Amino acid sequence: MLTLNQELVRAAAASPTVSLPPPALFELPEKVLQFGTGVLLRGLPDFLIDQANRQGLFNGRVVVVKSTDGGGDAAAFERQDNLYTVCVRGIEDEQPVRQDVVCASLSRVLSAKSQWAEVLEFAARPDLQVVLSNTTEVGIVLDADDDVRAKPPRSFPGKLLAVLLARYEAFCGAIDKGLVIVPTELIPDNGTKLRGILRELAENQVPDVGFLTWLEKANTICNSLVDRIVPGKPEAAAGAALAQELGYEDELLTMSEVYALWAIEGDERVRQVLSFQPVHPGIIVQPDINQFKELKLRLLNGTHSLASGLAVLSGVPTVRGAMEDENLLTYIRHLMLADLLPGIPYPIDEKIGQRFGMQVLDRFRNPAVEHRWLAITLNYSAKLRMRVVPDLLHYAERFRAVPQYVALGFAAYLLFMRNTRHEGDKWYGEANGQEYLIQDEQAGLFAERWATASPADLVRQVLSDLSLWGTDLTALPGFNEAVTRYLLQMAQEGAAATLAAKLNKTARAVV
């Protein structure tokens, strides 16, 4: 079978269903330096830059720095002329989407260990405008002993500082030669954190005061939020079938969902430099991106957390399965749009919130992604505290009422945490004749409370526990009573029956 490379693209030898790049894209100048070769970068920023290049919006390619040594996909990039396929699968506006796109946004991949001189040479080129990174959550950390003059420095911030220092020296500190730097690591305020680390490293290792001024004034380091499920390469059997469909082998083939969000905190200069922004509505450049952080945290993550225990207890193992269950689908929709959206503790445009919620439902329906509810219950208690409690408090303050779908989700969480046995430091629960592992650091605490307290007392003890929630949730009028009522009903009748009764009661009230 043919292998993906520039020759295949020029000959248009792939299946007619594959979107191939115009060969002219292979000649575009290199404008982006990227730290990381992972699937999220390939499936989101690099994919979007490719789409922009096809429309003449950015007209620039990406030089990738691979920090880890050997193995992995480094040789595959070279064999495939840095081309790779993104296979988009999912649901959008309740309609199935299937796209196969060969991306040509990457120009070359450099090894930090063996090609560091080439990285620094690229840093001194006038065409360079943008730095991207995804070095995992542990990549943006301060290594105080890192040497910015090493070849290469150990840490990602050290490498980036070396790049900026090389650029400063090459252009004699010209202000207009600064870069727009967009980290995509999934940590809060990633740009702010990276900026602080760079500043500290520079103060300790670079005696040139002019460089510190240039670092601050010439360069813009943006907070950003990325959101797209990119599973990467499919399993062997599925990959072989896909290769037959595409008409070629691709060692770097990357599966991706339809939904894409890349929110970047920046001003008009950032917008101008990131001229690929108009290519997709999911690329957002504006001075404040907190609205998108809150929407993701509350509506996507919060809904996942509150629905997970209820779904497991109802005998529905996957998120997509819940979307095919009428009662769970109705619960998730009402939970998200009637309880969590109005409770978000940040000003949210109602239309944007509703649209985001509908996109979340489409993502939950995606037949190409199997997301198991039990996996979502990992660190259940901590997730509820971070994702749900601020929303719950704001809802109660705003409406002086109990968000009933949140209360039902909390009751399901308490019942899910009831163990039936333990083995060493592992605690197990049971639902519908199936045993499950309780993967929560509070599992031992809940085992003790379920063993010594009545359900009503347990609800009161848990909700009033400041160490769990940072506040006393029994102080919210009616919340303790609502959670107790749902817990007792689920313990007696089962989760699925309790949910059905709740929805039937709501429907009768509406009528």
C-alpha positions as CSV (number, residue, x, y, z in Angstrom):
1,M,0.0,0.0,0.0
2,L,1.1,3.6,-0.7
3,T,2.6,5.7,2.1
4,L,1.5,9.2,2.8
5,N,4.2,11.7,1.6
6,Q,4.5,14.7,-0.7
7,E,4.7,12.5,-3.8
8,L,1.4,10.9,-3.0
9,V,-0.2,14.4,-2.5
10,R,1.2,15.7,-5.8
11,A,-0.1,12.7,-7.6
12,A,-3.5,12.9,-5.9
13,A,-3.2,9.2,-5.3
14,A,-5.4,9.1,-2.2
15,S,-9.1,8.3,-2.0
16,P,-11.3,11.0,-3.5
17,T,-12.9,11.5,-0.1
18,V,-9.6,12.7,1.4
19,S,-9.0,16.4,1.5
20,L,-5.4,16.9,0.2
21,P,-3.4,20.1,0.6
22,P,-2.5,22.1,-2.5
23,P,1.3,21.5,-3.1
24,A,1.9,25.2,-2.9
25,L,1.5,24.9,0.9
26,F,4.8,23.0,1.0
27,E,6.6,26.3,0.1
28,L,5.1,28.6,2.7
29,P,7.5,30.3,5.1
30,E,8.1,29.0,8.6
31,K,6.3,31.3,11.0
32,V,5.7,29.2,14.1
33,L,8.0,27.4,16.6
34,Q,6.2,24.6,18.4
35,F,7.4,22.7,21.5
36,G,5.7,19.3,21.4
37,T,4.6,16.7,18.8
38,G,1.6,15.4,20.6
39,V,-1.8,14.6,19.2
40,L,-3.6,17.5,20.8
41,L,-1.3,19.9,19.0
42,R,-1.6,18.1,15.7
43,G,-5.4,17.8,16.0
44,L,-6.1,21.3,17.1
45,P,-3.6,24.2,16.5
46,D,-1.7,22.6,13.7
47,F,-4.9,21.4,12.0
48,L,-6.4,24.9,12.2
49,I,-3.3,26.5,10.8
50,D,-3.5,24.1,7.9
51,Q,-7.1,25.1,7.3
52,A,-6.1,28.7,7.4
53,N,-3.2,28.2,4.9
54,R,-5.6,26.7,2.5
55,Q,-7.7,29.9,2.6
56,G,-4.7,32.2,2.4
57,L,-5.3,33.5,5.9
58,F,-2.0,32.8,7.6
59,N,0.4,31.5,5.0
60,G,2.9,30.0,7.4
61,R,4.2,26.6,8.5
62,V,5.3,25.2,11.9
63,V,8.8,24.1,13.0
64,V,8.4,21.5,15.7
65,V,10.8,20.9,18.6
66,K,10.8,17.4,20.0
67,S,12.2,17.4,23.5
68,T,12.1,13.7,24.2
69,D,14.9,11.6,22.7
70,G,14.4,8.9,20.1
71,G,11.5,6.5,19.7
72,G,8.0,7.6,19.2
73,D,7.0,9.3,16.0
74,A,10.2,11.3,15.1
75,A,11.2,9.0,12.2
76,A,7.6,8.9,11.0
77,F,7.6,12.6,10.5
78,E,10.6,12.4,8.2
79,R,9.3,9.4,6.3
80,Q,6.0,11.2,5.6
81,D,7.5,14.6,4.8
82,N,5.8,15.9,8.0
83,L,2.4,15.2,6.6
84,Y,-0.3,13.5,8.6
85,T,-4.1,12.8,8.4
86,V,-6.7,14.1,10.8
87,C,-9.8,11.9,10.7
88,V,-12.7,14.0,12.2
89,R,-15.6,12.0,13.5
90,G,-18.6,13.1,15.5
91,I,-21.9,14.9,15.7
92,E,-22.6,18.6,15.0
93,D,-26.0,20.1,15.3
94,E,-27.3,16.5,15.8
95,Q,-25.9,15.5,12.3
96,P,-23.0,13.0,11.8
97,V,-19.7,14.4,10.5
98,R,-16.9,12.5,8.8
99,Q,-13.9,14.3,7.4
100,D,-10.4,13.1,6.4
101,V,-7.9,15.9,6.0
102,V,-4.2,15.6,5.2
103,C,-2.5,18.4,7.1
104,A,0.6,20.2,5.6
105,S,1.2,22.8,8.3
106,L,4.4,21.2,9.7
107,S,7.6,21.9,7.8
108,R,10.2,20.0,9.9
109,V,10.7,18.3,13.3
110,L,13.9,19.1,15.2
111,S,15.4,17.2,18.0
112,A,16.2,19.4,21.0
113,K,19.1,17.2,22.0
114,S,20.8,16.8,18.6
115,Q,19.6,19.8,16.7
116,W,19.6,22.6,19.2
117,A,21.8,24.8,17.1
118,E,19.1,24.6,14.3
119,V,16.4,25.6,16.8
120,L,18.4,28.7,17.9
121,E,19.2,29.5,14.2
122,F,15.4,29.5,13.5
123,A,14.9,31.7,16.5
124,A,16.9,34.4,14.7
125,R,14.8,34.4,11.5
126,P,12.6,37.4,10.7
127,D,9.6,35.3,9.6
128,L,9.2,33.7,13.1
129,Q,6.1,35.2,14.8
130,V,4.5,32.7,17.1
131,V,5.5,30.1,19.7
132,L,3.1,27.3,20.6
133,S,3.6,24.6,23.3
134,N,2.0,21.6,24.9
135,T,4.5,20.0,27.2
136,T,1.9,18.4,29.5
137,E,0.8,19.9,32.8
138,V,4.3,19.3,34.3
139,G,6.1,21.1,31.5
140,I,5.5,24.6,32.8
141,V,7.5,24.3,36.0
142,L,10.5,26.2,37.4
143,D,13.8,24.4,37.3
144,A,15.9,26.9,39.1
145,D,19.1,25.1,38.3
146,D,18.4,25.0,34.5
147,D,21.2,26.6,32.4
148,V,19.8,28.8,29.7
149,R,23.2,28.5,27.8
150,A,23.1,24.7,27.9
151,K,22.6,22.8,24.6
152,P,19.8,22.4,25.2
153,P,18.4,23.6,28.6
154,R,16.6,20.9,30.5
155,S,13.2,22.4,31.0
156,F,10.7,23.8,28.5
157,P,10.8,27.3,30.1
158,G,14.6,27.1,29.9
159,K,14.5,26.2,26.2
160,L,12.0,28.9,25.5
161,L,14.1,31.5,27.3
162,A,17.1,30.4,25.3
163,V,15.1,30.9,22.1
164,L,14.1,34.4,23.2
165,L,17.6,35.3,24.2
166,A,18.9,34.2,20.8
167,R,16.3,36.3,19.1
168,Y,17.1,39.3,21.3
169,E,20.8,39.1,20.5
170,A,20.2,38.5,16.8
171,F,18.0,41.6,16.4
172,C,19.8,43.8,18.9
173,G,16.8,44.1,21.1
174,A,14.4,45.4,18.4
175,I,11.0,45.7,20.0
176,D,9.2,44.7,16.8
177,K,10.9,41.4,16.8
178,G,9.1,40.1,19.9
179,L,6.9,37.0,19.6
180,V,3.3,36.0,20.5
181,I,3.6,32.9,22.8
182,V,0.6,30.7,23.3
183,P,1.0,27.8,25.7
184,T,-1.8,25.2,25.5
185,E,-1.0,23.2,28.6
186,L,-4.1,22.4,30.5
187,I,-3.4,24.4,33.7
188,P,-5.1,27.5,34.9
189,D,-3.6,30.8,33.7
190,N,-0.9,28.9,31.8
191,G,0.5,32.0,30.1
192,T,0.7,34.0,33.4
193,K,2.5,31.1,35.0
194,L,4.9,30.7,32.1
195,R,5.7,34.4,32.1
196,G,6.6,34.4,35.8
197,I,8.9,31.4,35.4
198,L,10.7,33.1,32.4
199,R,11.1,36.3,34.3
200,E,12.6,34.5,37.3
201,L,15.0,32.4,35.1
202,A,16.1,35.6,33.2
203,E,16.7,37.6,36.4
204,N,19.0,34.8,37.7
205,Q,20.8,33.9,34.6
206,V,20.8,36.8,32.1
207,P,22.8,39.9,33.4
208,D,21.7,42.1,30.5
209,V,19.0,44.4,31.9
210,G,18.0,45.3,28.4
211,F,16.9,41.7,27.8
212,L,14.6,41.7,30.8
213,T,13.0,44.9,29.4
214,W,12.7,43.3,25.9
215,L,11.3,40.1,27.4
216,E,8.5,42.0,29.1
217,K,7.7,44.7,26.5
218,A,8.3,43.0,23.1
219,N,6.7,39.6,23.8
220,T,3.1,38.7,24.6
221,I,2.5,35.5,26.5
222,C,-1.2,34.6,26.3
223,N,-3.3,32.6,28.6
224,S,-5.2,30.0,26.5
225,L,-7.8,27.2,26.8
226,V,-7.9,24.3,24.4
227,D,-10.8,21.8,24.3
228,R,-10.9,19.0,21.7
229,I,-10.9,15.2,22.2
230,V,-8.1,13.9,20.1
231,P,-7.7,10.1,20.8
232,G,-4.8,9.8,18.3
233,K,-4.1,6.7,16.3
234,P,-6.9,4.0,16.3
235,E,-6.3,0.4,17.3
236,A,-4.7,-1.9,14.8
237,A,-7.8,-3.4,13.3
238,A,-9.6,-0.1,13.0
239,G,-6.4,1.5,11.6
240,A,-6.0,-1.1,8.9
241,A,-9.6,-0.7,7.8
242,L,-9.2,3.1,7.7
243,A,-6.0,2.8,5.6
244,Q,-8.0,0.8,3.0
245,E,-10.6,3.6,2.9
246,L,-7.9,6.3,2.6
247,G,-5.8,4.5,0.1
248,Y,-2.5,4.9,2.0
249,E,-0.7,4.1,5.2
250,D,-0.2,6.9,7.7
251,E,1.9,6.2,10.8
252,L,0.8,9.6,12.3
253,L,-2.9,9.3,11.6
254,T,-4.9,11.2,14.2
255,M,-8.5,10.7,15.2
256,S,-10.4,13.8,16.4
257,E,-13.9,14.8,17.4
258,V,-15.7,17.6,15.6
259,Y,-15.8,20.1,18.4
260,A,-12.9,22.5,18.7
261,L,-12.2,25.4,21.1
262,W,-9.0,27.4,21.2
263,A,-9.7,30.5,23.4
264,I,-6.7,32.9,23.6
265,E,-6.4,35.9,25.8
266,G,-5.0,38.7,23.7
267,D,-5.3,42.2,22.3
268,E,-5.5,43.5,18.7
269,R,-1.8,42.9,18.2
270,V,-2.3,39.2,19.1
271,R,-5.3,39.0,16.8
272,Q,-3.2,40.4,13.9
273,V,-0.3,38.1,14.5
274,L,-2.6,35.1,14.8
275,S,-4.2,35.8,11.5
276,F,-5.5,32.2,11.2
277,Q,-8.2,33.1,13.8
278,P,-11.1,33.7,11.3
279,V,-10.8,30.2,9.8
280,H,-12.9,28.6,12.6
281,P,-15.5,29.9,15.0
282,G,-13.8,27.9,17.8
283,I,-10.7,30.1,17.7
284,I,-11.4,33.1,19.9
285,V,-9.0,35.9,20.6
286,Q,-10.2,38.4,23.2
287,P,-9.0,40.2,26.3
288,D,-10.9,38.0,28.7
289,I,-11.5,34.2,28.2
290,N,-12.9,33.4,31.6
291,Q,-16.3,32.9,30.1
292,F,-15.1,30.0,28.1
293,K,-13.2,28.5,31.1
294,E,-16.3,28.7,33.2
295,L,-18.5,27.2,30.5
296,K,-16.2,24.2,30.1
297,L,-15.7,23.7,33.8
298,R,-19.3,24.0,34.8
299,L,-21.3,22.7,31.8
300,L,-19.0,20.0,30.4
301,N,-17.0,18.9,33.4
302,G,-19.6,19.7,36.0
303,T,-22.3,17.8,34.1
304,H,-20.0,14.9,33.7
305,S,-19.3,14.8,37.4
306,L,-22.9,15.1,38.6
307,A,-24.2,12.6,36.1
308,S,-21.5,10.0,36.5
309,G,-22.7,8.3,39.7
310,L,-26.3,8.4,38.6
311,A,-25.5,6.7,35.3
312,V,-23.4,4.0,36.9
313,L,-26.1,3.3,39.5
314,S,-28.7,3.2,36.7
315,G,-26.7,0.5,34.8
316,V,-25.6,2.8,31.9
317,P,-21.8,2.4,31.4
318,T,-21.0,5.0,28.8
319,V,-21.7,8.6,28.1
320,R,-23.0,7.8,24.6
321,G,-25.3,5.2,26.2
322,A,-26.7,7.8,28.4
323,M,-27.6,9.9,25.4
324,E,-29.6,6.9,24.1
325,D,-31.5,6.6,27.4
326,E,-34.4,9.0,27.4
327,N,-34.4,9.6,31.1
328,L,-30.7,10.2,31.4
329,L,-30.6,12.4,28.4
330,T,-33.4,14.5,29.8
331,Y,-31.7,14.7,33.2
332,I,-28.4,15.8,31.6
333,R,-30.1,18.4,29.5
334,H,-32.0,19.9,32.4
335,L,-29.0,19.6,34.8
336,M,-26.8,21.5,32.3
337,L,-29.2,24.2,31.1
338,A,-31.7,24.7,33.9
339,D,-29.4,24.3,37.0
340,L,-25.7,24.7,36.1
341,L,-25.9,27.4,33.4
342,P,-27.8,29.9,35.5
343,G,-25.6,29.1,38.5
344,I,-22.2,29.9,36.8
345,P,-20.4,32.4,39.1
346,Y,-19.3,34.6,36.2
347,P,-21.3,36.8,33.8
348,I,-22.2,34.6,30.9
349,D,-23.9,35.6,27.6
350,E,-27.1,33.5,27.7
351,K,-27.0,32.7,24.0
352,I,-23.4,31.7,24.1
353,G,-24.1,29.5,27.1
354,Q,-27.1,27.8,25.5
355,R,-25.1,27.2,22.3
356,F,-22.2,25.7,24.3
357,G,-24.6,23.4,26.1
358,M,-26.0,22.1,22.8
359,Q,-22.5,21.5,21.6
360,V,-21.8,19.5,24.8
361,L,-24.8,17.3,24.0
362,D,-23.5,16.7,20.5
363,R,-20.1,15.8,22.0
364,F,-21.7,13.3,24.4
365,R,-23.5,11.7,21.4
366,N,-20.3,11.1,19.5
367,P,-20.3,7.4,18.3
368,A,-16.5,7.6,17.7
369,V,-15.7,8.3,21.4
370,E,-16.4,5.7,24.1
371,H,-16.2,7.6,27.4
372,R,-17.0,5.4,30.4
373,W,-18.8,7.0,33.4
374,L,-16.8,4.9,35.8
375,A,-13.6,6.6,34.6
376,I,-15.3,10.0,35.2
377,T,-15.8,9.1,38.9
378,L,-12.1,9.2,39.5
379,N,-11.4,11.7,42.3
380,Y,-15.2,12.2,42.5
381,S,-15.2,14.3,45.7
382,A,-12.5,16.7,44.5
383,K,-14.2,17.2,41.2
384,L,-17.5,18.1,42.8
385,R,-15.8,20.6,45.0
386,M,-14.0,22.3,42.1
387,R,-16.6,22.0,39.4
388,V,-20.0,22.1,41.1
389,V,-19.9,23.7,44.5
390,P,-19.2,27.3,43.3
391,D,-22.0,26.9,40.9
392,L,-24.4,25.5,43.6
393,L,-23.6,28.4,45.9
394,H,-24.2,31.0,43.3
395,Y,-27.5,29.4,42.2
396,A,-28.7,29.3,45.8
397,E,-27.8,32.9,46.3
398,R,-29.3,34.1,43.0
399,F,-32.6,32.2,43.1
400,R,-33.1,31.4,46.8
401,A,-34.0,27.9,45.7
402,V,-32.6,24.4,45.5
403,P,-31.3,23.3,42.1
404,Q,-33.1,19.9,42.1
405,Y,-31.0,18.2,39.4
406,V,-27.8,19.1,41.3
407,A,-29.4,17.7,44.5
408,L,-30.2,14.5,42.7
409,G,-26.7,14.2,41.4
410,F,-25.3,14.8,44.9
411,A,-27.5,12.1,46.3
412,A,-26.3,9.7,43.6
413,Y,-22.7,10.6,44.5
414,L,-23.3,9.7,48.1
415,L,-24.9,6.3,47.2
416,F,-22.1,5.6,44.7
417,M,-19.6,6.1,47.6
418,R,-21.3,3.4,49.7
419,N,-18.9,0.5,49.7
420,T,-19.8,-3.2,49.9
421,R,-16.3,-4.5,50.6
422,H,-12.7,-3.5,50.7
423,E,-9.4,-5.2,49.9
424,G,-6.3,-3.6,51.4
425,D,-6.6,0.1,50.5
426,K,-9.2,-0.5,47.8
427,W,-12.9,0.0,48.3
428,Y,-15.6,-1.4,46.1
429,G,-19.3,-0.6,45.6
430,E,-22.0,-2.5,43.8
431,A,-24.7,-1.5,41.4
432,N,-27.1,-3.8,39.4
433,G,-25.1,-6.8,40.4
434,Q,-21.8,-5.4,39.1
435,E,-18.9,-4.5,41.4
436,Y,-17.0,-1.2,40.8
437,L,-13.9,0.3,42.2
438,I,-14.3,3.6,44.2
439,Q,-11.4,5.7,43.0
440,D,-11.6,8.5,45.5
441,E,-9.2,9.5,48.3
442,Q,-12.3,9.9,50.5
443,A,-13.4,6.3,50.0
444,G,-12.2,5.3,53.6
445,L,-14.0,8.2,55.2
446,F,-17.3,7.3,53.4
447,A,-16.9,3.7,54.4
448,E,-16.8,4.7,58.0
449,R,-19.7,7.1,57.7
450,W,-21.9,4.6,55.9
451,A,-21.1,2.0,58.6
452,T,-22.0,4.3,61.5
453,A,-24.7,6.7,60.4
454,S,-28.2,6.6,59.1
455,P,-28.7,7.9,55.5
456,A,-30.1,11.2,56.9
457,D,-27.3,11.6,59.3
458,L,-24.7,10.8,56.6
459,V,-26.1,13.5,54.3
460,R,-25.9,16.0,57.1
461,Q,-22.3,15.0,58.1
462,V,-21.0,15.0,54.5
463,L,-22.7,18.2,53.4
464,S,-21.5,20.1,56.5
465,D,-17.9,18.8,56.2
466,L,-15.7,21.9,55.5
467,S,-12.7,19.7,54.6
468,L,-14.7,18.3,51.7
469,W,-16.4,21.5,50.3
470,G,-14.7,24.5,51.9
471,T,-18.2,25.6,53.1
472,D,-21.2,24.2,55.0
473,L,-23.6,23.0,52.3
474,T,-26.3,22.4,54.9
475,A,-26.6,26.2,55.3
476,L,-28.2,26.3,51.8
477,P,-32.0,26.4,52.5
478,G,-33.6,23.1,51.5
479,F,-30.5,21.5,50.0
480,N,-29.9,19.0,52.8
481,E,-33.5,18.0,52.8
482,A,-33.6,17.5,49.0
483,V,-30.4,15.4,48.9
484,T,-31.7,13.3,51.8
485,R,-35.1,12.7,50.1
486,Y,-33.4,11.6,46.8
487,L,-30.9,9.4,48.6
488,L,-33.6,7.5,50.6
489,Q,-35.6,7.0,47.5
490,M,-32.6,5.7,45.5
491,A,-31.6,3.4,48.3
492,Q,-35.1,1.9,48.4
493,E,-36.2,2.0,44.7
494,G,-33.0,2.3,42.7
495,A,-31.4,5.1,40.8
496,A,-33.2,4.6,37.5
497,A,-36.7,4.5,39.2
498,T,-35.9,7.6,41.3
499,L,-34.8,9.5,38.2
500,A,-37.9,8.4,36.3
501,A,-40.1,9.5,39.2
502,K,-38.4,12.9,39.4
503,L,-38.8,13.5,35.6
504,N,-42.5,12.4,35.7
505,K,-43.2,14.8,38.6
506,T,-41.5,17.6,36.8
507,A,-43.5,16.9,33.6
508,R,-46.8,16.9,35.6
509,A,-45.9,20.2,37.3
510,V,-45.2,21.8,33.9
511,V,-48.6,20.5,32.5
